[in-house]
């Protein structure tokens, strides 16, 4: 968990931190040993002014290739939930993205994404949060982000169902992966109750951005 009194760095701190993250190769050996044998490619998308912060798991293979967060089908679904277009989503005055790991972690034997290496959060997370003082709403996308920010391990369904108690600073969401289509069908309350509230809060915060 981040320290409650984490210092806010000067304005140029974000640029310096971004450069450090882009140069990070701490997990090179780990990634080389995966099925994809890939090299690290951190995808930081930080902002000193954005009021909305998206905290997900880690970049997928397509984001790894393109170098832009949520530039895939999961991102399309997420933008639909948010009620925004691509131009608004990728405007760093409006949205910042801080995954639990900045790099694609590779695939497991079954072809699913490996979990984000804990080392990434240890190295960067508190520092990244400190350079984003404008955040007013943090969206916790998936179990990894929810456990870190909420301070306890809970099933995603339970965390998302308890969304009202996380507001106004936090809002837990399921991962927008198309593999979660079954979850959405089993839990229609999410799109009926949570998505409209999410869109309302996002729209209100976007109106504050000049």
C-alpha positions in Angstrom: 0.0 0.0 0.0 1.3 3.5 -0.7 2.3 5.6 2.3 -0.4 8.0 3.4 2.1 10.9 3.4 3.8 10.0 0.1 5.5 13.2 -1.1 4.3 15.0 -4.3 7.4 15.5 -6.5 8.1 18.7 -8.5 6.6 19.0 -12.0 9.7 17.6 -13.7 9.5 14.5 -11.5 7.0 12.9 -13.8 9.3 13.3 -16.8 12.3 11.9 -14.9 10.3 9.0 -13.6 8.9 8.2 -17.0 12.4 8.0 -18.4 13.5 5.7 -15.6 10.5 3.4 -16.2 11.2 3.3 -20.0 14.8 2.2 -19.3 13.8 -0.5 -16.7 15.1 -4.0 -17.6 14.6 -5.5 -14.1 12.5 -8.4 -15.5 14.5 -9.1 -18.6 15.5 -12.6 -17.4 12.0 -13.4 -16.3 10.5 -12.5 -19.7 13.2 -14.3 -21.7 12.2 -17.5 -19.9 8.5 -17.2 -20.9 6.9 -18.8 -24.0 7.2 -15.6 -25.9 10.9 -15.0 -25.0 10.3 -11.3 -25.3 12.3 -8.3 -24.0 10.9 -5.7 -21.6 8.9 -2.9 -23.1 7.5 -0.7 -20.4 4.3 1.2 -21.3 4.0 4.2 -18.9 1.0 6.5 -19.4 1.3 8.9 -16.5 -0.1 12.4 -16.0 0.4 15.2 -13.5 -3.0 16.7 -14.2 -5.4 13.9 -15.2 -8.4 13.5 -12.8 -9.0 9.9 -13.7 -6.5 7.1 -13.1 -6.9 3.6 -14.6 -5.2 0.9 -12.6 -5.2 -2.5 -14.4 -3.1 -5.6 -14.5 -0.4 -5.4 -17.1 -0.1 -4.8 -20.9 -1.2 -7.6 -23.2 0.7 -8.8 -26.2 -1.0 -6.3 -28.6 -0.2 -3.4 -26.2 3.3 -4.6 -25.9 3.6 -4.5 -29.7 1.9 -1.1 -30.1 3.3 0.7 -27.0 0.0 2.3 -26.0 -2.2 1.1 -23.1 -5.6 -0.5 -23.8 -5.0 -0.3 -27.5 -6.9 -3.6 -28.0 -10.3 -5.2 -27.8 -10.2 -4.9 -24.0 -9.7 -1.2 -24.4 -12.6 -0.9 -26.7 -14.9 -2.4 -24.1 -13.4 -0.3 -21.4 -14.0 2.9 -23.4 -17.6 1.8 -23.9 -18.0 1.4 -20.1 -16.5 4.9 -19.6 -18.6 6.5 -22.3 -15.6 8.1 -24.1 -14.0 7.9 -27.5 -10.4 7.1 -28.3 -9.3 10.7 -28.6 -10.6 11.5 -25.1 -9.2 8.3 -23.6 -5.7 9.0 -24.9 -5.7 12.6 -23.8 -3.3 12.6 -20.9 -5.0 15.8 -19.5 -8.0 13.5 -18.8 -6.8 10.0 -18.2 -3.7 8.4 -16.8 -2.9 4.7 -16.7 -0.9 2.9 -14.1 -1.0 -0.9 -14.4 0.4 -3.2 -11.7 3.2 -3.9 -14.1 4.4 -1.7 -16.9 5.4 -4.6 -19.2 3.7 -7.5 -20.9 4.5 -10.5 -18.6 4.2 -13.3 -21.2 2.0 -16.3 -21.4 1.5 -19.3 -19.2 1.3 -22.9 -20.6 -2.4 -22.5 -21.3 -1.9 -19.3 -23.3 -3.2 -16.9 -20.7 -1.3 -13.8 -19.6 1.0 -14.4 -16.7 0.3 -12.3 -13.6 2.1 -9.0 -13.3 5.5 -9.4 -11.5 5.3 -8.0 -8.0 8.7 -6.5 -8.5 7.3 -3.8 -10.8 4.9 -2.5 -8.1 7.7 -2.6 -5.5 10.0 -0.5 -7.7 7.6 2.0 -9.2 4.1 2.2 -7.9 4.4 4.6 -4.9 6.7 6.8 -6.9 4.2 6.9 -9.8 1.3 7.7 -7.6 3.3 10.6 -6.1 3.8 12.3 -9.4 0.0 12.3 -10.2 -1.5 14.7 -7.8 -4.5 15.6 -10.0 -6.2 12.1 -9.6 -9.6 12.3 -8.1 -11.0 8.9 -9.2 -9.0 5.7 -9.4 -10.6 2.8 -11.3 -9.4 -0.5 -10.0 -9.6 -2.9 -13.0 -9.3 -6.5 -12.0 -8.2 -8.4 -8.9 -4.5 -7.4 -8.8 -5.2 -3.7 -8.6 -8.1 -4.2 -6.2 -5.9 -6.2 -3.8 -3.1 -3.6 -3.8 -5.3 -0.5 -3.4 -8.0 -1.9 -1.1 -5.5 -3.7 1.1 -7.1 -7.1 1.2 -7.7 -10.1 -1.0 -11.3 -10.4 -2.2 -12.9 -12.1 -5.2 -13.4 -9.6 -8.0 -17.1 -10.2 -7.9 -17.3 -9.3 -4.3 -15.1 -6.2 -4.6 -17.1 -4.9 -7.6 -20.4 -5.6 -5.9 -19.2 -3.5 -3.0 -18.5 -0.5 -5.3 -20.6 2.0 -3.4 -18.4 1.7 -0.3 -15.2 2.4 -2.3 -16.5 5.7 -3.7 -15.8 8.6 -4.1 -12.0 8.0 -4.6 -12.0 4.4 -5.9 -14.3 2.3 -8.1 -13.5 -1.4 -8.6 -14.3 -2.8 -12.0 -13.9 -6.3 -13.6 -11.3 -6.6 -16.3 -12.8 -5.6 -19.7 -11.1 -8.6 -21.4 -13.4 -10.5 -23.8 -12.7 -13.6 -21.7 -14.9 -12.0 -19.1 -18.0 -11.9 -21.3 -19.4 -14.9 -19.3 -18.9 -13.0 -16.1 -20.8 -10.0 -17.5 -23.7 -12.3 -18.5 -23.8 -13.9 -15.0 -23.7 -10.5 -13.3 -26.0 -8.2 -15.3 -26.2 -5.8 -12.3 -22.7 -4.5 -13.3 -23.8 -3.0 -16.7 -27.2 -2.0 -15.2 -25.9 -0.3 -12.1 -22.2 0.3 -12.1 -21.6 1.3 -15.7 -24.2 4.2 -15.6 -22.6 5.5 -12.3 -19.2 5.2 -13.9 -20.2 7.2 -16.9 -21.8 9.9 -14.8 -18.7 10.3 -12.6 -16.3 10.2 -15.6 -18.3 12.8 -17.5 -18.4 15.1 -14.5 -14.6 14.9 -14.0 -14.0 15.5 -17.7 -15.9 18.7 -17.5 -13.3 20.0 -15.0 -10.5 19.6 -17.6 -9.8 22.8 -19.5 
